Amino acid sequence: MTNFKRTTVTSALPYANGPVHIGHLAGVYIPADIYVRYLRLKGEEVLFIGGSDEHGVPITIKAKKEGVTPQDIVDRYHGIIKKSFEEFGITFDIYSRTTSKTHHQVASDFFKKLYDKGEFIEQSSEQYYDEEAKQFLADRYITGTCPHCKNEHAYGDQCEACGTSLSPLDLIQPKSAISGNTPVLKETKHWYLPLDKHEAWLRKWILEEHKEWKPNVYGQCKSWLDMGLQPRAVSRDLDWGISVPVAGAEGKVLYVWFDAPIGYISNTKELLPDSWEKWWKDPETRLLHFIGKDNIVFHCIVFPAMLKAEGSYILPENVPANEFLNLEGDKISTSRNWAVWLHEYLHDFPGKQDILRYVLTANAPETKDNDFTWKDFQARNNNELVAVFGNFVNRTLVLTQKYFEGKVPARGELNDYDNQTLSEFADVKREVEKLLDIFRFRDAQKEAMNLARIGNKYLADTEPWKLAKTDMQRVATIMNISLQITANLAIAFEPFLPFSAAKLRGFINRPNFNWSELGSIDLLPAGHQTNTPELLFEKIEDDVIEAQVQKLLATKKANDMENQSTNPIRENIVFDDFTKLDIRVGTVLTCEKVPKADKLLVFKIDDGLGGRTIVSGIAQHYKPEDLIGKQVCFIANLAPRMLKGIASQGMILSAEDADGRLVVVSPSSQVKAGSEVK
């Protein structure tokens, strides 16, 4: 393995259209932070780069729904995400954003250099266009029926019901998410990165030179390479993002997948304007990307192809991507609010950042999807952190206070059991280090916890509280060894549980340690004064967990209600009852608001029989002018009734969404006014 002088660590840029949840933490940010803390403890030169991904279609969709600007959305969530990371102890050297001036400049320059070198191909293709909205539709602005599972709410890039990747042209009965109309195909020009041109060197670089990559990463890359790489668009028709910096590209921005990874570079430049290049261009720098499995292809194939095409950048040495974390047996979903949000956890469990860090590391989805449950969260806290780690530390420090006034006693002669215990943790540094070096954080944390188990067993077996009646010299030796194990725990857990490690260092009156000291039995010299201990961890009671479970159940219930019809099916009727209804199609001639009636519109309908007037309660859902000329279905033989002094001769039929929105029922194509609905 190459000896590197420094390491650049990046973590996936979270999308700034919502807060961070435990899936993000388990997959990306906790592993990255553990590794960075480990390198810093070793005294290595490391830079940890983070930031918010603030361009792309989901942000524009959210802004449109809320009636605000995309900038309003990203400003809100960038602040929430940044604050949550800070409170949780994720130690970024910089956490910036892709709407910064620096990023816009760096991304534009990067594109321009590739463009000037002829690294892109320019081609036209047909894409969906909304004629009413007068804009091309990005994938997420198109919905329709999934051709695989028949889910009627699939997006143009993916069906969230079955997980299949799609293109807009795959959808059955596509609709614009902006207007609800059927889009048309229209020609547009874009620039493409010809990944097929890079396939040969990518195949050699990944499949031959990086066989040490995690199996899930290597396997996904091999699958993509074996299918054959295709050119990929680097621009799109959108008004939110970084403008394509070439002539003839008006109304086009850099595609977010091209723009976002450049954010790692621009954030580094923002932090270190004069020395950023050594972190990205010096061959003695090691580059690592921490990501989730949905970003493997972008960081192992696409971004390296971009860097290689530019010509002056280093390529990633490793991409230790994780799989997905589920929640209570179900896939985490931001759209369904099925998540444990970090900012809510920090509010509900103040001062307990390390418990979540511990549990998410213990359940890390390192090679396959894993599951988080609140019961497991409680069990790991109570049975491991409290009963093993905390119990050992507390007993050691309390007994030291009791028998030696908090001073570290001198060791006497060691017996066989003492030597056996010391030999059991002599290799802890080598074992933890070996696992951290290959990104096996779950096993490394387990190895650190074994040190606490060794200490707990040693105290339980030697029973110094009994020996204190007859042999204080022996008690001194036992307590010295127990205190050395305690000090070792403060080092071993520093990458994993930084808040608890700092608290423990305060207990034993040692402000800092170096990683090289791990495994030593002389960390605390005889006579060293410890401080009065407190509980390192607290038991979590059933009612606290039950409150979190009920919170999720309420979310599940709300989702179920939203997915079902607004109202249950009414009792059956006989066919003759249905035939009594005369339902017809009419064309709206005029439509006006009824004075002093917020909900009512009055229609003049061409019913094919001379016309009629109908009053309908849909004023809060439509502008009158939008309905003129539209065909609607109405009940023609409903007895007239007076509404606000107007005789209404029928009822216009509307469908009601789960959110209470009314949509008038119309034929899918134009028919003669007065046609019957049968």
Helices and strands as residue ranges (DSSP letters): E 6-11, H 22-24, I 25-29, H 30-41, E 45-52, H 57-66, H 70-88, E 94-97, H 101-116, E 121-130, E 135-136, G 139-141, E 142-145, E 154-155, G 168-170, E 172-176, E 184-193, G 195-198, H 199-203, I 204-208, H 215-227, E 232-233, E 235-237, E 252-254, H 256-271, G 276-279, E 285-290, G 293-295, H 296-297, I 298-302, H 303-310, E 325-327, E 330-331, H 342-348, H 353-362, E 370-372, H 374-380, I 381-390, H 391-404, H 416-424, H 428-437, H 441-462, H 464-467, H 472-492, H 498-508, G 515-517, H 542-563, H 575-579, E 583-593, E 601-606, E 612-616, H 624-627, E 631-635, E 641-643, E 646-648, E 651-652, E 654-656, E 662-664
